[in-house]
Amino acid sequence: MRCFESEPTFRRKRMTSTSSSSTTSLCVNDDNRCNYHEMESVGTARLLPPYNSRGKAKGFFTNLRFDTSRFRTKGVIIIGIVVAVILKIIIAVGLYAIYDSLKYRENDGSTLVPSDPENIQPPSWSKLRVFKRGAVCADGAPCAVIGKNILEKNGSAVDATLASMICNGLVNMQSLGLGGGFLMTIYDKASGRAYVLNARDRAPLLANATMYDGKPAHVSSIGPLAIAVPGELAGYWEAHRRFGKLPWAELFEPSIELCEKGYTLSKIQYDGFGYNEKNIYADPTLRKLFVDPKTNKFISVGSKISPKALCKTLRIIAKENATVLYNGTLGKTVVEDLQKRGSIITMKDFNSYRATWEKPIEAELTNGIKLYTPGAPGSGSLLGFILNVFDGFRFTSKNLSDFNSTIVTYHRMLETYKYAYALRGDMGDKDFVDMTELNSNLTSKDFANEIRTKIVDTRTWDDPKHYGATVGSGVDDHGTAHLSVLAPNGDAVSVTSTINYYFGSGVTSERTGILFNNAMDDFGIPSKTNYFGVPPSPSNYIEPGKRPMSSMVPSILVDQDGNVKMVVGASGGTKITTAVSQVIAKILWMGQTVKEAVDAPRIHHQLFPAELSYEYGVPKQVIDGLKSLGYKTSRYRERGSVVCVIFRHNGSKEKPRRKHLWFPKLVRDTESHQNKNKIPCCRRQNAFIHHYHDFSFAIKLNGSFTRSWSLYDGMRRLLLAMFTLVRDYGIT
């Protein structure tokens, strides 16, 4: 029988779940001339021709005999319908892409284009994915797959995290890598204990609070004097030493292979060029990697990149361990390269660096959920304070049920943020600043209740002193990435890593390929007030060996039975804390699904400046209502933050539960599971690129899905594939 025989009996086949893509084939008996519809995990779809016995693709009409007299009239009609549908889809996608590209533009600095919407916005293209045993949420598809593969090899949650981070440091080197540092929260299910690993960058031993006096303003943020001693690799080694199961070298092998073969330049990384363009051209290593010597322009999306020096460095580290950088020949090479560029970092800085284990900040919420998150130099204590204040408001789904309720709810959130950022000015590295009393207040229910009583539903204040602020609350960081992992045994890891700005300091060690941070810019500098005329906080002044403050809040939430409920974190600078708190509150208390909470446009206030910032999608009536309370407003030109969350849902498959103001009923694929514990996972598309293919790179570990196919489903997937091309390659 032929593949195109009328009224065939189709047989459905699925690939095993260990594959990163799934294939459905519609076949008649064992005919090998069928068309395959392949769907990749990132949401793209493509039609593939069948393959002959020699592995070569056959044309769709190879060796097929048609009786044209039977199909001539009918075929013309069908072809006409298909062409009309395709043209309609192309026009719709093109118009939507053009509209979306305008979404964050401003024409004269005061008029928003387009204006704030009157009504709710449709959900994003990313899917709410549900997985059976565990999940890995990462910035890049290959990195999440690497993490999934490590879990399948019976690696620990920490093993999967480290392998994914090593990969991310390659394919997303603009945001993190061996030249940066991180904060990591780990939950061990067997013991019911949580741990925090502090691998944040430290100021060089020759650094001091006045080191930038008399120097150009950019010196603290760009160039060799902006580099702090990196802690990334020391943190990898310490985490693996305590919680690793697989051999150290095995965690590096997938990334080394990817590095040597060459990874594909993503739209994410390409768009990052614009944030540090001048320094990419100025640095020999970065220029060689990302600039086409023939055109003197940046290489295009989809180009292959193989940073040879970095590949070699990864091999050296895999063969030895972290000591080769902090006490060995690799470290000496790095120091020589950096000092030639003007850095004050010495080998003594590397010798003395230690990643440290610390007790996490804990916050117990009234529904039996416990939050674990890092303290200073992270902002976990602020997150705990914010959630304690929110908890007392007893938020429910009714708080977002109409415009008036939403205005009051957002106002209460914003006032809480303003009090939190007033307190942030007193925070600093607890090895140098006594944080005992402040941490006690921030984790206290009584203190949260006291602050809550000060929040008035009818107005706000512009004066920071009303909220108790006397100094600035810190600077903004940009080049950050977050990763969340939930392992089959119930262990979890939440980690946020950064080199601070996109492409950090813009300085690369030429012989090792390591791109270094500009974390020194996260310190307060006594001689400089910020843009708003606010003096920096003495708690965050530069001192030798000190770690600068950060907005990072990698967090894990556990239920009263000791099971992980949520693994969450974000990138987005000072907006991290507010973004994470909104997502947690909307999932735990306001009845939203993971996708609804992550998709929702976010609001932000950090006290300095005295304005409410918000993302496109908040209805005009809500913004007008907040203005009437006294808020000055500013809409982001781009999305403000990227949240990565894994949520463990017990019981039946999670479904959208609300049908009112913000999110209409979502269209989702029919997926059937046999287990009771479902793990929805979702991640907002990258904050700065307006990408719409799926960034929910959690991977199903085993078992299979039963999927119901329909013409509508096929058309929807084709539309998704076409839209992905538009967004990724600018086909408008």
N, C-alpha and C positions, 0 to 999 in steps of 0.2 A: 504493500500500500504506500501511497505517496503522502508527503507531508501536507499537501494542499487538497487532499481528497475531501469531498463534501461529507458533512456530518460525521467526522471522525470521532473516535472515543479517545479522549485525551488522558494522558497519565502525567501527574505532577511529581517532580523530583525536587529535592532540596539538598544543598550542600551541607556538610557537617558544620556545627556551630563554631568550630575552632577557626574557621576561615574568617577573614576580615570583610568578606563580601558574600552575598547569598545569591544563588542563581535559581530561577524557576524555569523549567523547560516544558513546553507543550509538545508532546510527541505522540505519534501513532505507532503502536508497537515499539520496535527498536529502530525505526527509521532515523538515520543520522543526518537527515537534511533539514532538520527543524531549526527555527530561529530561536535564539536564546535572548532572554531579557535579563541583563545583569544589572543588579543594584548594589552600589557601594554604600558603605556605612555612613559616609558623609552626605548621603541623600541624592547623589547624582545617579542618573539612569542612562543606559545606552543600549542600543540594539546591536547585537553581534550576529554575523552570519554563522551558519553551522560549519563544522570542520570535517574534512575528509580523512581518510585513514593515514595520510601523510602529514596531518596537522596543519594543512593549508586551508585558509578560509575559502569556502565556495561562494560564488555569487548567489543571490537569492533565487535566481532563475536558472541556475546551472542544471542541465539535464532534466528540466521539467518540460513536459509536453502539454500544452493547453489547446483545447478545442476553442479557438477564438470565436467561432460562430455562437457558442454558448455564452460567452462572457462579454461579447463586444458591447452590447447596449447596457447591460447591467454594470459592466466594468467602468464604462464612461461615467455613469451616475455615481458609482462608489468613489471613483477617483475625484470627481468634482466635489463631492461632499468632504472627502478627506482634505483636499487642497483648501477648501473654504474654512474648515475647522483649524487647520494649521495656520493659515493667514490670520485668523481671528486671534489665535493664541499668541502669535508673534507680535501683533499689534498691541494686545493687552499687556504682554510682558514688557514690551518696549516702553509703553506709556507709564507703567508702574515703576520701571527702573528709572526713567527720567524724573518722575515725581519724587522717588526716594532719594535720588541724588541731590535734589533741591531741598530736602527736608531740613538740613542743618545749615543752610546758607543764610547769610544776612546781607542785604544789599547795601545799606548805608550805615550799618552799625546800630541802627535803632529800630528799623522795620524788619520783622521776622518774615522770612519766606520759606515755606508757606506760614500763614498765621496759625495760631493754636487751634486745634480741631474743636468743632462744636460737639461732636459725638465720640463714642468709643472707637478705638482703632482695632482692626482685625489682628488676630494673633500672628506671631512671627512664623516663618517657614520651618523653624526647627521643631522636631517632634519630641513629645514626652516619651522617652524610651524606658522600657521596663525590663529588668534583668533578674535572673533567677538566683544566682549565688553571690555575686559580687560585682563591683563596678570600678572603673578607672576613668576619671574625668580630667582631661589634660588639654593643653593648648593646641597640640597638633595630632592629627590622626595617626601618623606612624609611632608617635610616642605613647599614645594610649594603647595601641596594639602591642607594643613592646611590654608595657606594664601588664597587660592581659596575659601575654605569653609567659611572663615570669610567674604569675599566679598559677597558671596551668602546670607549671613545673614544680608545684608545691612550694614556691617561694613565699616568703612572708609579705605582709602588707608593706613593710619597710623596704624589702627587696624590690617590690614592684614600683614603689615610689621613687627609689633611687635610680632604677633603670630608666624610668620615664623622665626624670629630671636631667639625667645625663644626655638623653636624646633632645630634650627641650633646649638645653644649653647649646646644642648644635643648630637645630632648625629654627630656634627663636633666640639666637644669640643677642638680638637687639634688646632683650628684656632680662635675661638671666644667663648664668653660666659660671665657670670656674673662677672668674674674676669678681664675683659678687658674694652675696651672703643670704641667709634665710632664717626664718623662724618656723619650727615644726612642732605640731601637737600630735602625740601618739596615744592611742587607747589600746590597752592590752585586755582583751575580753576575759581571759582565764583568771587574772588577778583582780579585775575590776578597777584597775588603776590607770591614771592618765599621766603623761610625762610631757615636758616641753624641752626641746633642744634649741638652744640659742647659738646660732652660727652667724650672727650679724657681724658686719664689718667693724673693725676697730680703727681708731685714729692712730697714725704712726707714733712711735715713741718720741720723735723729734717735733711733733706737732704741738701747738699751743694756741691759746685763745686769740692772740694778736698776730698770728702768722699771715693774715691777709691784709693787715693795715698798710695803706699806701700802695696797694697793688690794684690793678684793674678789677672791676666787679666780676668779670667772668672767670677769674682764676680759681675761685672756689667751686665752680661747677664744670668747667671744661679744661682739660689738660692734665699734666702730671701731678700738680699740687692738689687736684681734686680727688685723688685716689686714696682710699682707705685700705687697710690690710684686709684682704678677702678671707672669708670664713667658709665658703661653699664646700670645698673639698675636705676640710677638717670636719665639717658637719657630716658629710657623706660617710667618712670613715668611722666617726663616733657612733652614728646611727646603726651602721652595719655591724660594728663590734658588739653592740648590745642586743640588737633585734634581728640581725640578718641570719638567714638560713642557707642560702646558696653561696657558692664561692664568690669572692669579691670580683674576680676577673670576669665571671659569667655575666655580671650586671653591665659590663662595658661592651661586651662583644657585639650586640645588635647595633649600637650606636657607632662603633668603630667601622663595622661593615657599611652602614649607611653613609658615614663620613667619606670613606675611601671610594665608594661607588659614586657618591655625589647625591646630595639631597635636592629637592625641587624648591626653588624660590617661591614662597607663598605670597599671596596678596597682603597678608598681615605684615610680613617682614618688609615687603616692598613699600607699603605705605609708611612704615617706620623711617624710611630714608629721609622723608621730608622734615622730620623733627631734628635731625642732626646732619643735614646735608653737607654743610661746610666742613665739618670734622671728619666725615667719611672720605671726602676728597683729600683732606690733609694727611690722613693716616695711611702710610704705605700699604699695610696689610689689608685694611678695609677697602682701600681704593682698588687693589688688585682683585679682591673678591667680588665687588659689587659694581664696578665701573667698567664699561666696555671701552677698551683702549682705542678702538677704531672711531667711535663716535663721541667719546668722552662723556657719555651719558650713562645713567644707571641701566643695568641689564634688566630685561623684561621678566614679568611673572612667568613661571614655568621653566626658567633657565636652570641648568644643573650647576650646583656649587659644591666644590670639594676643597675645603681648607686644609691643605696638606700638612702644614705645621701643627694645627690642632689635632688632626688625625694621629700624627706621630706622638703628640703629648698624651692623648688618651691611651695609646698603646703602652707607653711608659708607665702611666699611673695604674693601668690594669695589671701589668706584670709585677709591679712593686706595690705601693700603697700611698696613702696621703703623705707619709714622711718624706717622699721624694721631692715634694714641693716645699714642705715646711722645715725640713732638715737636710735636704739632699741637693743633688746636682741641678735638678729642675728649678728649685728655688733660687739657686745662685744665678742661673741663666736669666730668670725673670728679673731679679734685682738689678743685674747688669743692664738689661734692656731698659728698665724703668728709669734708672739713674741717668742713663744717657739722654733720656728725654727730659730730665729735670726733677724727677720724683725724690722725696726725702725718705722713702721706704728703704729699710736696710734688712739684711739677713736676720738681724736680731728681732725684728718685728715678726718675721715668719717663725723663728724659733720659739718665741714666747706666746704665739697665738694658741688659744684653746677654745674649742666649742664646749659649752657648759650645759649640764642638765639642771633644770630648774623646776620648781613646783608650779603647776599651772594656776591661773586665776580660776576660781569656781564661783558659779552663781546658780542657786537653786530656784527654779521657777515653780509657780503654784500648781501646775499640772503634773508635777512629778518629774519634770525634765531637768537635768543638770548640765550646765554649760562648762566646758573645759577650754581654756584659751590662754595664750601667753600674756604675761605681764610686761612691764617696761623692760627693754626699749620698744616693745610692741604696744598696741593700743587695746589689748584684750580687757584690761580693767575698765576702760571707757565703754566697751561693748557690754560688759556685765552690768554696769551702771544703767546704761540706756535700756536694756531689756528688763531690769528691775523696775524702772519707772514705767515702761510700757505695761508690764505685768499688772501693775496696780490700776491701770485704766480699764482692765478687764475687756480688752478688745474682742469682738466677735465679728462674724460676717456682716452684721448690721451696720458696722462702722463704715463700710464702703457701699452701702445699699442705695444711696442716692447722693446727689451733689452736696446738699447741706451737711449730711453726716460725714462725707469725705473731707469737706473743708475743715470741720472741727477736728477730725482725726489727724489730718496732715498738720494742722496748726499745733496740736499737742506733740506730735513727733518732732516738728521743727524747734519748738521751745526746748524740748529735751536735748536735742543736739546742741543748742546754743549753750546750755548749762554744761554739757559734757566738754565742749571745746574750750570753755573758760577754764575748766579744771586741767585740761591737757597742757596748758602753759606751765604748770607746776611739776610736770613729769620729766624724768630723765633716767639714764642708766642707773639701776639700783645699786650697782657696785660703787657709784660715786655720789648718789643722791639718796637721802633717807626717804624711802617711799612708804614706810610702815603705816603712818597715820592716814595718808591719802588712799592707799590700797584698802585700808580698813573701812574708810568712808564709802569708797566706790563699790564695795561688795556688800554694803550694809543695807538691809531692807528699810531700816529706820531712816537712813539718809535719803534713800530713794523716795520714801513717803514724804519727807520734809520738802524735797525739791518739787515733788508733784503738787503739793499744796500751793506753791508759788506760781504755778502755771494758770493763767487766766484765759478763759476761752474767748474773750472779746477783744483782745489786743496783743500786740507785741511791742518790744522796745528796741530802738537802734543803739542805745548806749551800752557798750560792752560791760561797763561797770555794774549795770543792773544785774548781770549774770555772774559777777564776781571776778571778771577778768581785768588784769592789770598789765599783762605781757602777751605777746603773740603766741598763737597756738601751734606754730611750726610751719615748715615749708612743704610744698607739694612734691611728691615723687611720681614718676611716670612709668619707667621701664620695669614693670613688675609682672609676674606670672604666678598663677595659683594652680595647685594640683590636689585633687581629693581621691582617696582610695578607700574602698571597703572590701576586705578580704572574705573568703568563704567561711573562715573560722570566727568571724565576728570582730576581728581586729580592724582598726581604722587609722589612717594617717591624713592629716590636713597640713599642707605646707605652702607657704608663700615665699618666693625667692625673687631677688631683684639685683640689678646693677644700677638702680635709681633712675636716671634718665634713659630715654631710648639711646642705645649704643653707649651708655655710660659716660665715661670721661672722654670717649673718642680716642683713647690711647690703647694700642694693642702691643703686646710683647711680640716682636717680629719673629723671633726664633721659636716661640712656643705656641703662637696663635691665640693666646688668651686675651680676651677683651676685658678691660678693667672698669670697675665702677667709678662713680663720682659721689660716693656716699658722704664725703666731707661736706658737701653742700647741704646735708640734712642737719648739720649742727647750727646753732645760733651763733652769730658773729657780733660781738659787742659793739663794733664800730658801725654796724649797719642796722637801720630800721627797715622794716619791710615796705612793700609798695604802698601800704595804707598808713605809714608813719608810726607803726606800732613797734616798740623795742622788742628784741628777742628775749627769750627766757634764759636766765642765768643757769637754770637746771640743765640746759642743753648746750652750754658752752663747750668748746673744744678742750679736752684734756688728754694727755698721752694715754693710749690704751682704752679710751672711753668709746662706747658704742652710741651712735646718734639715735634719736627718737625716730620711730616709724609708725605709719598708720596700719601696718599689717596685723590681721586678726585671724590667723588660721584656727578654726574652731571645730570642736566635736561636741555634739549633744547626745546624751545618753538617757534612756528612760529609767524608771524606778526598778526595773528588773535587771539592769546592767547591760541592756542591749543598745547598740548604737542606733540612734534615731536619725541623726543628720550629720553629714560631713560637709563643711561649708567654708568658703573663703572667697577672696576677690582680689582683683587688681584695680587700680584707679586712684592712687595717691590718697589724699585726705578724704576722698569720697568712699574709700573702702569701708570704713566703720559704719557709715550711714547706710550704704547699700546692703551690707550683710544684715544689719539690724532689721531693715524693712523686709527682706526676703524671709528671715526667720519668723518675724511677727506674722506675716501674711500666711505662712504655711502652718504654724503652730496654733494661731488663735483666730485668724480671719477666714479659715475654711478654704483657702486657695490650694490648688495643686502646685507641684513644683514648677511646672511650665507657666502657669498663670503668674506666680510670684516672680519668676525670673523675667518673664516678658514685660511685666508692668513697668511703665515709665517711672523713674525715680526722682525724688526730691532731695535737696541737700542744703544744709546751712552749717557753716563752720565759724560763725561769729565775726571773723575777719576774712573777707569784707562783710559789711552789714547788708547782705542781700540773699534772698532765696534763689538758689539755682535749681533748674529742673530740666528734665529731658523732654524731647518732643513726644506728644501723646497725652499729656495731662490736659483734660478738656478746658477750654477757655473759661467756662463758668466757674471751675474750681480755682483757676489762677486769679480771676477777678475777685472771687470771694476772699482769697488770701491777701490780695492787695488791699481790700477794704479793712482788713485787720491791721494794716500798717506795714506790710512787707514790701520791700523793693525787690523786684524780680529780674532774673537774667536767665535766658534759655541757653543751654549748651549748644555750641555749634556742632558738636559731635556727642555721641553717647558718653556718659560720664564714667561708667564703671563696668567691669565684667565679673559676674558672679558665677562660681562653679559650685554646684551643690548636688550631693547624693542624699536622698531621703529614703529611709526604710519604712515601708508601708506594710502593716500587718493586716491580713484579711483578704478580701476580694480585690480584684484589680482596681487600682486607683482611677477614679473618674472625676471629671470636672463637676464640682458640687454647686457652683453658683451660676445663676443665669441673669443676674442683674447688671448694674452699671458698667463694670469694666470689661468683663470677658463673657462673650456669648458661648454657647455650647461648642466645644471644639470637635473638629472632624479628625478622627484617629483611626489608624489601622486596626483591624480585628486581630488581636494576638491572644492566644490561649496558653495558659501555663498550668502546670500540675502542682506547683508548690503553693504554700500559704504565705510565705514572706516575699513580698515584691519590693524591688529596689528601683524606684523611679530616679532618673538622673537627667539633669538638664543644665545647660550652660548658655548664657546670653551670647549672641554673636559678638565678635570682637568689637570693642568699644570705638575703635577709630577707623574702621574700614567699611562699615555699612554692608557687611557680608550677610548673606541670607541662607547659605547652605548650613547644614547642621553641625554645630560645634559640641554636641552632646556625645563626646567620644567615650562613653562608658561601654564596655564590651561584655556581651553575654558569654559566660564561661562554658556552659554545656547545656544539653537538652535542645529541643527544637521548637520552633513556633509553628502553629497551624494558621495560615493566612488565608483569608477569604478574598479572592480576586474578583474584580468587576471591571467593566469598561470604564466606569468613573474613576476607579483606582488607577487604572493604567494611564488615563488622560491626565490625572493629577500628578502622577510621577513624571510623565513626559514634560508637563508644564514646569515641574520643579527642576528637571534637568536643564531645560532651556533657560530658566531664570538664573540658575547657577552660572551658566556661561555668561549671561549678561552681567551679573554682579562681579564675577571673577576676572573677566577679560574686557569689560567695558564695551560690549557689543550693544550699542543703543542706536 
